[in-house]
Amino acid sequence: MKSTTNNGEGAGGRAPSGGGGSVGKGRPRRGRPPVNETLQHVIGSQLKAAYDEVVRQPIPDRFIELLGALEDKKSGGSE
């Protein structure tokens, strides 16, 4: 008898590629009800708020140091 548990694998035992499949092409997703526009808007707003919060954070000093070292290496190698 075939197992009915969902382990995240697609057809043929392969993991899904994350390419979106048939989503957004007018075809319903298998196994899940379609997401309505209101829910899409709420999810989109929450994702934007989370992204905006991350963007407002300062760049860590270590990143600035690494960027400076890369710039020094780049300018030193091209002279």
C-alpha positions as CSV (number, residue, x, y, z in Angstrom):
1,M,0.0,0.0,0.0
2,K,1.3,3.5,-0.9
3,S,2.1,5.8,2.0
4,T,0.1,9.0,2.1
5,T,2.4,11.1,4.3
6,N,3.7,14.3,2.8
7,N,7.5,14.5,3.2
8,G,8.0,17.5,0.9
9,E,8.9,15.5,-2.2
10,G,7.3,16.1,-5.5
11,A,6.4,13.6,-8.2
12,G,9.0,11.0,-8.8
13,G,10.5,11.3,-5.4
14,R,12.2,14.6,-6.2
15,A,12.1,17.6,-3.9
16,P,10.2,20.5,-5.3
17,S,12.3,23.0,-7.3
18,G,10.6,26.1,-5.8
19,G,10.0,27.4,-9.3
20,G,6.4,28.0,-8.6
21,G,4.9,25.2,-10.7
22,S,1.4,26.0,-11.8
23,V,0.8,28.7,-9.3
24,G,-0.2,32.0,-10.9
25,K,-0.9,30.4,-14.3
26,G,-4.7,30.1,-13.8
27,R,-4.5,26.4,-12.7
28,P,-5.4,25.4,-9.1
29,R,-2.7,24.1,-6.8
30,R,-3.1,20.5,-6.0
31,G,-4.0,19.6,-2.4
32,R,-4.5,23.2,-1.2
33,P,-7.4,25.7,-1.6
34,P,-6.6,28.8,-3.5
35,V,-5.4,31.8,-1.5
36,N,-7.9,34.7,-1.8
37,E,-6.9,38.3,-2.6
38,T,-7.5,39.6,0.9
39,L,-5.2,37.0,2.4
40,Q,-2.6,37.6,-0.3
41,H,-2.8,41.4,0.6
42,V,-2.4,40.7,4.3
43,I,0.6,38.3,3.7
44,G,2.2,40.8,1.3
45,S,1.8,43.7,3.8
46,Q,3.3,41.7,6.6
47,L,6.3,40.6,4.4
48,K,6.9,44.2,3.3
49,A,6.8,45.4,7.0
50,A,9.3,42.7,8.0
51,Y,11.6,43.5,5.0
52,D,11.4,47.3,5.7
53,E,12.4,46.6,9.4
54,V,15.5,44.7,8.2
55,V,16.4,47.4,5.7
56,R,16.3,50.1,8.4
57,Q,18.8,48.3,10.6
58,P,22.4,49.6,10.4
59,I,25.1,47.7,8.5
60,P,27.2,45.7,11.0
61,D,30.7,47.1,11.5
62,R,32.2,43.7,10.4
63,F,30.5,44.0,7.0
64,I,31.9,47.6,6.6
65,E,35.4,46.3,7.4
66,L,35.1,43.4,4.9
67,L,33.8,45.8,2.2
68,G,36.8,48.1,2.9
69,A,39.2,45.2,2.7
70,L,37.7,44.1,-0.6
71,E,37.9,47.6,-2.0
72,D,41.6,47.9,-0.9
73,K,42.4,44.6,-2.5
74,K,40.6,45.6,-5.7
75,S,42.3,49.0,-6.0
76,G,45.7,47.5,-5.0
77,G,45.6,44.8,-7.6
78,S,44.6,47.1,-10.5
79,E,47.4,49.7,-10.1
